[in-house]
């Protein structure tokens, strides 16, 4: 009769050990890395949602480049926006666009 040999494999318990090495607190570093990874995943999901909203706006007939420009302008305070508009007008005048 043939002997059946069962190989035992070490279970992956997903509990990696962390070490303090060279003055670096391993557990704390791992915590930061895991938080960043979760936030990156959330950021990717949000970016996909934003892309969908732009596609919806485009499907309704809006120009997405103009929407992006408006969003950029809304981020600026009113004084910075005026300065940017004045510079744009100045440059356009300088090259004969107006």
Buried (B, 14 or more C-beta within 10 A) or exposed (E): EEEEEEEEEEEEEEEEEBEEEEEEEEEEEEEEEEEEEEEEEEEEEEEEEEEEEBEEBEEEEEEEEEBEEEEEEEEEEEEEBEEEEEEEEEEEEEEEEE
